[in-house]
Amino acid sequence: MAGFRATALGAALGLIAAFPTTAQQQIDLFGVTSATLEWSPASGPVSGYYVIVARNGGAPSLQGVAAQTRTTLDSSYGDVVSVQVAAFGESGVAGPVSAPSASIRFNPPPPSSEPPPPDDPDTTTDPDDGGGGAGGSGDPPGGTPAAAAIRFDWNGDGFSDLLLRDPSSGALSLWKMQGNQVAERVSVTNLPAPWTLEDPGDFDGDGTADILWRNASTGQLSVWLVRADAVASGATLDLGALTSEWTVAGRGDFDGDGREDLALASPQGGVVDLVFMNGTAIAARVSRNAPSDRWRLVATPDADGDGAAELLWQNLDSHALAIESTSAPGRSTPLVAQPGAWRVLGAGDLDGNGRDDLLVGLPHKGQMIVDAWVLDGGRAQSAGWQAMTGSSGWSYRGLGDFDGDGLADAFWHDRGGLVEIWFTTPGGPEPAFVSETTRNNLVAGDAVD
């Protein structure tokens, strides 16, 4: 028997991880006192498994018996435990005892002032990449193009999921989705105010969404990297003199290296800083000027399908839209000259051609008319369908892919706790309610919570 793995109940995003069969390594859990361990089955006829636990450096002792290849450990904050198992047959005689699992340390919840910053040996800052301090300049770092990750996919299974937050306690929970059905619910470590959730992205390029936190009081940003349904590491970003007036205007892979980056909007307006990410490290930071100080960044679509996101600007007075490639700063071109009262909700591939499109909305008698504008580089045209939110009180949350068909699906949240997914088809969206209600929780999305 080998290959322990564990689900830390209440830990950040479930923390399912392969456990090496050596006690010299350690797994850190935050804000939980229970973990469920699984192991590979023993060969031959097996009636059950003896579970042997060593706590805080003490001698191993029998904890109990498991009928299946899993057991749940209850512990206290500060405990460090390791586990061994031994299979037994009908006679009750134990077979060979497995090697110990990695040590599991149960840490208390992080203080509300800052998310936990566990070490990440795989994430380092290359001094030749341009540094991570404020005020950097130059061209975006190069990279190897990679397929875009599924938005809001927290476990890497190719389907978008829902991340919920209780605004009163700061408690997070993950709903692993299969279409509009909640397949599994996992509790997540609490992180109360002043921390808020921002637009998530895949900042390390591993195919799973990562969590972006923002301190509403200071403007400080922190990233939690998620790998295989687990928070693997986290760190506060070194952004220099960032203040609470700066805002996260969007995220996108601006250099085509497979890792999504951040766009930070200056409080003065007309200036956006692109922060090129390498996991929890900053590879470079460059400034981009809007066409004038009356323009704002409203979306970051990959409009031409080359793997690098563009900057979509909107004029505050005429509402006109212009698009700019990050590789050609200052060369924005008109996209929609007179959009009227339509406003951009989000960007995603709505027709399956590998290019992002725009989802736009028009308020109408307390509801919203929704249209899809298909993008082809510097051109935009209507997809030929429109839809309307069913009633007032609905808020747009984002564009994911909940059925894995390669078409972006919009999802919405109403004040009563309902979540509705608009599954995109060539003829338009087919709405479906999520199988459970969110009650008092907020659904994380493109907008902050």
Secondary structure, DSSP 8 states (H G I E B T S, - for coil): ---EEEEETTSGGG--EEE-S-TTSEEEEES-SEEEEE----SS---EEEEEEEETT---EEEEEESSSEEEEE--TT-EEEEEEEEE-TT--EEEE-----EEEEE----TTS------TT----GGGT-SSTT--SS-----------TT-SSSSSS--EEEE-TTT--EEEEEEETTEEEEEEEE----TTEEE---B-SSSSSS-BEEEEETTT--EEEEEEETTEEEEEEE---SS--TT-EEEEEE-SSSSSS-EEEEE-TTSSEEEEEEEETTEEEEEEEEE-SSTTEEEEE---TTSSSS-EEEEEETTT--EEEEETTSTT--EEEES--TT-EEEEEE-SSSSSS-EEEEEEEETTEEEEEEEEEETTEEEEEEEEEE-SSTTEEEEEEE-SSSSSS-EEEEEETTS-EEEEEEETTEEEEEE-SS--TT-EE-SSS--
